[in-house]
Amino acid sequence: MKADQTMLTTDDLARRWDMNPKSLITWRCVRKGPPFVKLGKYRGAKVLYKLTDIMEYEKRMTVNTKDGR
């Protein structure tokens, strides 16, 4: 699978960022964090994150300590 097609689950992303998956769930509820795909409208619907979106989000969140941006 190509990087632009790779999808991560909430648990996958939580492991990537070394954080609790519940934090990502909270972020989704308050519209914080990276974009996600929700497959279904019901509670407990599968949620996936596109790897390309994650990489772009990480890039935007990167702080350059040299100039403070």
Biopython code that builds the backbone (N, CA, C, O; Angstrom):
import numpy as np
from Bio.PDB.StructureBuilder import StructureBuilder

atoms = [
    (1, "MET", "N", (0.844, -1.192, 0.000)),
    (1, "MET", "CA", (0.000, 0.000, 0.000)),
    (1, "MET", "C", (0.881, 1.245, 0.000)),
    (1, "MET", "O", (1.847, 1.332, 0.758)),
    (2, "LYS", "N", (0.546, 2.191, -0.842)),
    (2, "LYS", "CA", (1.305, 3.428, -0.937)),
    (2, "LYS", "C", (1.036, 4.313, 0.277)),
    (2, "LYS", "O", (-0.012, 4.196, 0.912)),
    (3, "ALA", "N", (1.988, 5.205, 0.604)),
    (3, "ALA", "CA", (1.837, 6.088, 1.768)),
    (3, "ALA", "C", (0.575, 6.930, 1.671)),
    (3, "ALA", "O", (-0.060, 7.211, 2.687)),
    (4, "ASP", "N", (0.203, 7.337, 0.456)),
    (4, "ASP", "CA", (-0.974, 8.192, 0.320)),
    (4, "ASP", "C", (-2.272, 7.421, 0.516)),
    (4, "ASP", "O", (-3.343, 8.023, 0.583)),
    (5, "GLN", "N", (-2.188, 6.087, 0.610)),
    (5, "GLN", "CA", (-3.367, 5.264, 0.819)),
    (5, "GLN", "C", (-3.385, 4.613, 2.199)),
    (5, "GLN", "O", (-4.388, 4.015, 2.587)),
    (6, "THR", "N", (-2.304, 4.721, 2.928)),
    (6, "THR", "CA", (-2.194, 4.068, 4.231)),
    (6, "THR", "C", (-3.120, 4.736, 5.242)),
    (6, "THR", "O", (-3.168, 5.962, 5.342)),
    (7, "MET", "N", (-3.845, 3.924, 5.979)),
    (7, "MET", "CA", (-4.766, 4.417, 7.003)),
    (7, "MET", "C", (-4.319, 3.877, 8.362)),
    (7, "MET", "O", (-3.878, 2.734, 8.479)),
    (8, "LEU", "N", (-4.443, 4.718, 9.378)),
    (8, "LEU", "CA", (-4.111, 4.322, 10.746)),
    (8, "LEU", "C", (-5.371, 4.309, 11.597)),
    (8, "LEU", "O", (-6.245, 5.162, 11.439)),
    (9, "THR", "N", (-5.462, 3.350, 12.488)),
    (9, "THR", "CA", (-6.546, 3.350, 13.470)),
    (9, "THR", "C", (-6.185, 4.313, 14.599)),
    (9, "THR", "O", (-5.069, 4.831, 14.651)),
    (10, "THR", "N", (-7.119, 4.540, 15.481)),
    (10, "THR", "CA", (-6.856, 5.375, 16.654)),
    (10, "THR", "C", (-5.713, 4.790, 17.466)),
    (10, "THR", "O", (-4.835, 5.523, 17.923)),
    (11, "ASP", "N", (-5.716, 3.470, 17.651)),
    (11, "ASP", "CA", (-4.634, 2.826, 18.409)),
    (11, "ASP", "C", (-3.294, 2.961, 17.704)),
    (11, "ASP", "O", (-2.270, 3.182, 18.350)),
    (12, "ASP", "N", (-3.295, 2.828, 16.369)),
    (12, "ASP", "CA", (-2.048, 2.999, 15.604)),
    (12, "ASP", "C", (-1.468, 4.391, 15.815)),
    (12, "ASP", "O", (-0.276, 4.548, 16.080)),
    (13, "LEU", "N", (-2.333, 5.404, 15.693)),
    (13, "LEU", "CA", (-1.867, 6.788, 15.844)),
    (13, "LEU", "C", (-1.423, 7.053, 17.276)),
    (13, "LEU", "O", (-0.426, 7.742, 17.494)),
    (14, "ALA", "N", (-2.136, 6.525, 18.240)),
    (14, "ALA", "CA", (-1.750, 6.704, 19.639)),
    (14, "ALA", "C", (-0.365, 6.103, 19.889)),
    (14, "ALA", "O", (0.444, 6.696, 20.602)),
    (15, "ARG", "N", (-0.088, 4.942, 19.314)),
    (15, "ARG", "CA", (1.245, 4.341, 19.450)),
    (15, "ARG", "C", (2.300, 5.204, 18.757)),
    (15, "ARG", "O", (3.390, 5.406, 19.291)),
    (16, "ARG", "N", (1.974, 5.710, 17.572)),
    (16, "ARG", "CA", (2.923, 6.556, 16.820)),
    (16, "ARG", "C", (3.320, 7.778, 17.646)),
    (16, "ARG", "O", (4.484, 8.177, 17.666)),
    (17, "TRP", "N", (2.339, 8.362, 18.322)),
    (17, "TRP", "CA", (2.588, 9.580, 19.101)),
    (17, "TRP", "C", (2.820, 9.304, 20.589)),
    (17, "TRP", "O", (2.966, 10.244, 21.370)),
    (18, "ASP", "N", (2.856, 8.046, 20.988)),
    (18, "ASP", "CA", (3.070, 7.652, 22.384)),
    (18, "ASP", "C", (2.102, 8.381, 23.311)),
    (18, "ASP", "O", (2.509, 9.059, 24.255)),
    (19, "MET", "N", (0.814, 8.227, 23.018)),
    (19, "MET", "CA", (-0.211, 8.872, 23.829)),
    (19, "MET", "C", (-1.373, 7.915, 24.046)),
    (19, "MET", "O", (-1.461, 6.871, 23.398)),
    (20, "ASN", "N", (-2.249, 8.272, 24.946)),
    (20, "ASN", "CA", (-3.421, 7.463, 25.248)),
    (20, "ASN", "C", (-4.450, 7.612, 24.130)),
    (20, "ASN", "O", (-4.760, 8.736, 23.736)),
    (21, "PRO", "N", (-4.990, 6.505, 23.609)),
    (21, "PRO", "CA", (-6.011, 6.588, 22.565)),
    (21, "PRO", "C", (-7.225, 7.419, 22.989)),
    (21, "PRO", "O", (-7.888, 8.026, 22.148)),
    (22, "LYS", "N", (-7.512, 7.446, 24.279)),
    (22, "LYS", "CA", (-8.658, 8.227, 24.761)),
    (22, "LYS", "C", (-8.462, 9.719, 24.508)),
    (22, "LYS", "O", (-9.431, 10.459, 24.336)),
    (23, "SER", "N", (-7.209, 10.153, 24.487)),
    (23, "SER", "CA", (-6.944, 11.562, 24.176)),
    (23, "SER", "C", (-7.354, 11.886, 22.746)),
    (23, "SER", "O", (-7.912, 12.952, 22.486)),
    (24, "LEU", "N", (-7.084, 10.980, 21.823)),
    (24, "LEU", "CA", (-7.489, 11.189, 20.434)),
    (24, "LEU", "C", (-9.012, 11.200, 20.297)),
    (24, "LEU", "O", (-9.564, 11.957, 19.498)),
    (25, "ILE", "N", (-9.673, 10.373, 21.063)),
    (25, "ILE", "CA", (-11.145, 10.353, 21.055)),
    (25, "ILE", "C", (-11.677, 11.696, 21.547)),
    (25, "ILE", "O", (-12.606, 12.255, 20.965)),
    (26, "THR", "N", (-11.086, 12.206, 22.615)),
    (26, "THR", "CA", (-11.488, 13.514, 23.137)),
    (26, "THR", "C", (-11.227, 14.601, 22.103)),
    (26, "THR", "O", (-12.074, 15.466, 21.881)),
    (27, "TRP", "N", (-10.071, 14.559, 21.478)),
    (27, "TRP", "CA", (-9.747, 15.546, 20.451)),
    (27, "TRP", "C", (-10.802, 15.565, 19.350)),
    (27, "TRP", "O", (-11.214, 16.634, 18.900)),
    (28, "ARG", "N", (-11.239, 14.380, 18.916)),
    (28, "ARG", "CA", (-12.254, 14.332, 17.857)),
    (28, "ARG", "C", (-13.547, 14.995, 18.307)),
    (28, "ARG", "O", (-14.203, 15.683, 17.525)),
    (29, "CYS", "N", (-13.912, 14.789, 19.556)),
    (29, "CYS", "CA", (-15.158, 15.367, 20.087)),
    (29, "CYS", "C", (-15.113, 16.891, 20.120)),
    (29, "CYS", "O", (-16.138, 17.550, 19.946)),
    (30, "VAL", "N", (-13.941, 17.441, 20.340)),
    (30, "VAL", "CA", (-13.805, 18.905, 20.421)),
    (30, "VAL", "C", (-13.220, 19.498, 19.138)),
    (30, "VAL", "O", (-12.832, 20.666, 19.105)),
    (31, "ARG", "N", (-13.160, 18.683, 18.084)),
    (31, "ARG", "CA", (-12.674, 19.123, 16.767)),
    (31, "ARG", "C", (-11.236, 19.639, 16.816)),
    (31, "ARG", "O", (-10.907, 20.668, 16.226)),
    (32, "LYS", "N", (-10.395, 18.903, 17.529)),
    (32, "LYS", "CA", (-8.973, 19.225, 17.652)),
    (32, "LYS", "C", (-8.195, 18.092, 16.992)),
    (32, "LYS", "O", (-8.685, 16.967, 16.888)),
    (33, "GLY", "N", (-6.989, 18.396, 16.550)),
    (33, "GLY", "CA", (-6.145, 17.349, 16.006)),
    (33, "GLY", "C", (-6.290, 17.171, 14.511)),
    (33, "GLY", "O", (-6.884, 18.005, 13.828)),
    (34, "PRO", "N", (-5.742, 16.075, 14.006)),
    (34, "PRO", "CA", (-5.716, 15.848, 12.566)),
    (34, "PRO", "C", (-7.085, 15.429, 12.028)),
    (34, "PRO", "O", (-7.932, 14.956, 12.785)),
    (35, "PRO", "N", (-7.302, 15.603, 10.719)),
    (35, "PRO", "CA", (-8.549, 15.130, 10.109)),
    (35, "PRO", "C", (-8.677, 13.617, 10.256)),
    (35, "PRO", "O", (-7.679, 12.907, 10.385)),
    (36, "PHE", "N", (-9.906, 13.138, 10.234)),
    (36, "PHE", "CA", (-10.144, 11.698, 10.342)),
    (36, "PHE", "C", (-11.314, 11.302, 9.456)),
    (36, "PHE", "O", (-12.101, 12.143, 9.021)),
    (37, "VAL", "N", (-11.406, 10.020, 9.202)),
    (37, "VAL", "CA", (-12.496, 9.445, 8.430)),
    (37, "VAL", "C", (-13.318, 8.585, 9.379)),
    (37, "VAL", "O", (-12.778, 7.700, 10.043)),
    (38, "LYS", "N", (-14.610, 8.839, 9.448)),
    (38, "LYS", "CA", (-15.493, 8.048, 10.299)),
    (38, "LYS", "C", (-16.405, 7.227, 9.403)),
    (38, "LYS", "O", (-17.187, 7.778, 8.628)),
    (39, "LEU", "N", (-16.301, 5.912, 9.509)),
    (39, "LEU", "CA", (-17.070, 5.013, 8.666)),
    (39, "LEU", "C", (-18.364, 4.625, 9.381)),
    (39, "LEU", "O", (-18.411, 3.631, 10.106)),
    (40, "GLY", "N", (-19.401, 5.414, 9.169)),
    (40, "GLY", "CA", (-20.693, 5.197, 9.821)),
    (40, "GLY", "C", (-21.035, 6.350, 10.731)),
    (40, "GLY", "O", (-20.169, 7.139, 11.111)),
    (41, "LYS", "N", (-22.307, 6.443, 11.079)),
    (41, "LYS", "CA", (-22.769, 7.545, 11.926)),
    (41, "LYS", "C", (-23.057, 7.109, 13.357)),
    (41, "LYS", "O", (-23.319, 7.945, 14.222)),
    (42, "TYR", "N", (-23.011, 5.848, 13.602)),
    (42, "TYR", "CA", (-23.362, 5.312, 14.914)),
    (42, "TYR", "C", (-22.194, 5.409, 15.886)),
    (42, "TYR", "O", (-21.036, 5.531, 15.487)),
    (43, "ARG", "N", (-22.524, 5.352, 17.161)),
    (43, "ARG", "CA", (-21.472, 5.334, 18.183)),
    (43, "ARG", "C", (-20.678, 4.045, 18.020)),
    (43, "ARG", "O", (-21.249, 2.968, 17.851)),
    (44, "GLY", "N", (-19.388, 4.163, 18.071)),
    (44, "GLY", "CA", (-18.534, 2.990, 17.901)),
    (44, "GLY", "C", (-18.168, 2.736, 16.450)),
    (44, "GLY", "O", (-17.569, 1.709, 16.131)),
    (45, "ALA", "N", (-18.528, 3.678, 15.550)),
    (45, "ALA", "CA", (-18.156, 3.539, 14.145)),
    (45, "ALA", "C", (-16.636, 3.552, 14.012)),
    (45, "ALA", "O", (-15.939, 4.186, 14.804)),
    (46, "LYS", "N", (-16.141, 2.859, 13.020)),
    (46, "LYS", "CA", (-14.698, 2.792, 12.797)),
    (46, "LYS", "C", (-14.169, 4.163, 12.389)),
    (46, "LYS", "O", (-14.742, 4.837, 11.534)),
    (47, "VAL", "N", (-13.067, 4.559, 13.018)),
    (47, "VAL", "CA", (-12.413, 5.828, 12.724)),
    (47, "VAL", "C", (-11.005, 5.531, 12.220)),
    (47, "VAL", "O", (-10.267, 4.746, 12.814)),
    (48, "LEU", "N", (-10.654, 6.177, 11.115)),
    (48, "LEU", "CA", (-9.335, 5.996, 10.524)),
    (48, "LEU", "C", (-8.715, 7.351, 10.223)),
    (48, "LEU", "O", (-9.411, 8.344, 10.011)),
    (49, "TYR", "N", (-7.398, 7.364, 10.212)),
    (49, "TYR", "CA", (-6.636, 8.569, 9.890)),
    (49, "TYR", "C", (-5.773, 8.262, 8.670)),
    (49, "TYR", "O", (-5.093, 7.236, 8.642)),
    (50, "LYS", "N", (-5.789, 9.132, 7.666)),
    (50, "LYS", "CA", (-4.921, 8.961, 6.506)),
    (50, "LYS", "C", (-3.497, 9.338, 6.918)),
    (50, "LYS", "O", (-3.273, 10.378, 7.538)),
    (51, "LEU", "N", (-2.551, 8.490, 6.568)),
    (51, "LEU", "CA", (-1.158, 8.754, 6.920)),
    (51, "LEU", "C", (-0.691, 10.088, 6.341)),
    (51, "LEU", "O", (0.067, 10.811, 6.988)),
    (52, "THR", "N", (-1.132, 10.418, 5.136)),
    (52, "THR", "CA", (-0.728, 11.700, 4.541)),
    (52, "THR", "C", (-1.242, 12.874, 5.372)),
    (52, "THR", "O", (-0.539, 13.874, 5.515)),
    (53, "ASP", "N", (-2.467, 12.773, 5.928)),
    (53, "ASP", "CA", (-2.999, 13.825, 6.807)),
    (53, "ASP", "C", (-2.195, 13.915, 8.095)),
    (53, "ASP", "O", (-1.931, 15.009, 8.593)),
    (54, "ILE", "N", (-1.808, 12.766, 8.632)),
    (54, "ILE", "CA", (-1.019, 12.738, 9.869)),
    (54, "ILE", "C", (0.337, 13.409, 9.642)),
    (54, "ILE", "O", (0.793, 14.205, 10.462)),
    (55, "MET", "N", (0.963, 13.079, 8.531)),
    (55, "MET", "CA", (2.275, 13.662, 8.234)),
    (55, "MET", "C", (2.172, 15.168, 8.030)),
    (55, "MET", "O", (3.056, 15.907, 8.460)),
    (56, "GLU", "N", (1.118, 15.630, 7.386)),
    (56, "GLU", "CA", (0.908, 17.072, 7.196)),
    (56, "GLU", "C", (0.643, 17.757, 8.541)),
    (56, "GLU", "O", (1.165, 18.842, 8.796)),
    (57, "TYR", "N", (-0.154, 17.138, 9.387)),
    (57, "TYR", "CA", (-0.441, 17.684, 10.719)),
    (57, "TYR", "C", (0.853, 17.788, 11.534)),
    (57, "TYR", "O", (1.107, 18.803, 12.183)),
    (58, "GLU", "N", (1.656, 16.738, 11.493)),
    (58, "GLU", "CA", (2.932, 16.760, 12.216)),
    (58, "GLU", "C", (3.827, 17.886, 11.701)),
    (58, "GLU", "O", (4.505, 18.555, 12.480)),
    (59, "LYS", "N", (3.823, 18.086, 10.404)),
    (59, "LYS", "CA", (4.617, 19.161, 9.816)),
    (59, "LYS", "C", (4.148, 20.525, 10.312)),
    (59, "LYS", "O", (4.965, 21.380, 10.654)),
    (60, "ARG", "N", (2.811, 20.729, 10.352)),
    (60, "ARG", "CA", (2.262, 22.009, 10.837)),
    (60, "ARG", "C", (2.550, 22.224, 12.316)),
    (60, "ARG", "O", (2.700, 23.365, 12.752)),
    (61, "MET", "N", (2.630, 21.166, 13.081)),
    (61, "MET", "CA", (2.834, 21.267, 14.525)),
    (61, "MET", "C", (4.312, 21.330, 14.910)),
    (61, "MET", "O", (4.637, 21.526, 16.081)),
    (62, "THR", "N", (5.198, 21.167, 13.947)),
    (62, "THR", "CA", (6.630, 21.204, 14.218)),
    (62, "THR", "C", (7.056, 22.621, 14.592)),
    (62, "THR", "O", (6.760, 23.584, 13.884)),
    (63, "VAL", "N", (7.747, 22.724, 15.704)),
    (63, "VAL", "CA", (8.237, 24.018, 16.178)),
    (63, "VAL", "C", (9.706, 24.134, 15.828)),
    (63, "VAL", "O", (10.511, 23.279, 16.199)),
    (64, "ASN", "N", (10.050, 25.181, 15.121)),
    (64, "ASN", "CA", (11.437, 25.437, 14.784)),
    (64, "ASN", "C", (12.043, 26.245, 15.922)),
    (64, "ASN", "O", (11.713, 27.418, 16.096)),
    (65, "THR", "N", (12.910, 25.640, 16.683)),
    (65, "THR", "CA", (13.484, 26.322, 17.849)),
    (65, "THR", "C", (14.443, 27.436, 17.468)),
    (65, "THR", "O", (14.788, 28.274, 18.301)),
    (66, "LYS", "N", (14.870, 27.448, 16.229)),
    (66, "LYS", "CA", (15.799, 28.480, 15.787)),
    (66, "LYS", "C", (15.117, 29.840, 15.691)),
    (66, "LYS", "O", (15.689, 30.849, 16.103)),
    (67, "ASP", "N", (13.886, 29.877, 15.144)),
    (67, "ASP", "CA", (13.203, 31.167, 14.992)),
    (67, "ASP", "C", (11.868, 31.237, 15.745)),
    (67, "ASP", "O", (11.136, 32.219, 15.617)),
    (68, "GLY", "N", (11.550, 30.198, 16.530)),
    (68, "GLY", "CA", (10.327, 30.229, 17.344)),
    (68, "GLY", "C", (9.041, 29.897, 16.622)),
    (68, "GLY", "O", (7.963, 30.037, 17.200)),
    (69, "ARG", "N", (9.118, 29.460, 15.371)),
    (69, "ARG", "CA", (7.903, 29.102, 14.627)),
    (69, "ARG", "C", (7.647, 27.632, 14.613)),
    (69, "ARG", "O", (6.662, 27.183, 14.027)),
]
sb = StructureBuilder()
sb.init_structure("model")
sb.init_model(0)
sb.init_chain("A")
sb.init_seg("    ")
for serial, (resi, resn, name, xyz) in enumerate(atoms, 1):
    if name == "N":
        sb.init_residue(resn, " ", resi, " ")
    sb.init_atom(name, np.array(xyz, "f"), 0.0, 1.0, " ", f" {name:<3s}", serial, name[0])
structure = sb.get_structure()
